[in-house]
C-alpha cells in the first residue's frame, strides 16, 4: 500500500474528513476542516469523494516524502509548492514521483490548505469519522497533529480516472473579512446597543484563538442580564458572548454544548472564509436574513460544481 512519511510536520497539520456528524447529542464533537469548501475541492481534483481523509495544513506547511507515485492536489491557502525541486500548481492535480519530497514553501494568502491524495488516507475512523478533534483527542493518530516520522498509508483509488473539475477556488481573505451572520438565538439576552456594536464595529482575531474558536477583541457586547445560560448545543459559527462582552466565534473543534448566550451565528456559506483567517486578522459582521443565507449556500455549492454564473 502506498504511503507518505512526515519529514517536517509544519506548524499544525491534522488528518480531517468532513466531520463526525450526528453524535453531538451524545457528547462527541464534530471536528472536520476549518474550510470545508477547499477540502471538497482538493478531493474532487484528485477524483476522491468529498469526505475522503485529507491533510489540513495551518500557516506553515509540512515536508513529506512518498514511497510511490501519487496524484495530489492542494486547495485553500496559497503556498509555494514543490515536488522535488520543481514547482507545482495550487488548485490543480499534480504527480509526486516515488521518493520525491512534497514541500510547502512560503504562504502568501489565507491560513489553511487541504492536501488531498488520490485514494485518500487509510487511517482509523473512531465513531465513523477520520476527523481529528485535538481538544478531545479523538481521531487518527490518537487525535493528535502530525509529528516528524509519522507514516500515513494511502488507499488504492476505487476509480481509474479523474473527473474534470471546473470549481472556482475559494476567494481568500487578505488581512480580514466581512462575515454575514443571523441574529440570535438568544437575542433577548442582549441590549439593543450590542447589535449596533456587533454590526458596526471591527473585531480582531486574537492570538488566543485556535480550531476550537476565535477569541475576538473589539467593543464589549452588553448583555441585558446574566451572560450564562443552561448549557445548549453549539452549532459551528456560533458567536458566544461571555460576561466580558468579548465574543468567541466557535469553529470546527468547538465543544458540543456551551453555557454562554449566543448573539448571532455566522452563515454556513461564510464559514470557509472564516476558516482562512489567522490571529491578527479583522472581522466585520454583517446582518443576514435566513433566506439570504440559504441562497448564499446554494450559490456556493453551485460554484463548487462549476456551474457558470453562480
Beta strands, then each sheet from edge to edge (+ up, - down):
strand 1: 3-8
strand 2: 12-16
strand 3: 54-58
strand 4: 63-66
strand 5: 70-83
strand 6: 86-88
strand 7: 94-96
strand 8: 101-117
strand 9: 151-153
strand 10: 176-183
strand 11: 202-205
strand 12: 213-217
strand 13: 228-233
strand 14: 238-241
strand 15: 247-250
strand 16: 257-260
strand 17: 262-266
strand 18: 282-287
sheet 1: 2+ 3- 8+ 4- 1+ 9-
sheet 2: 2+ 3- 8+ 5- 6+
sheet 3: 2+ 3- 8+ 5- 7+
sheet 4: 10+ 17- 14+ 15- 12+ 11- 18+ 10+
sheet 5: 13+ 16-
end
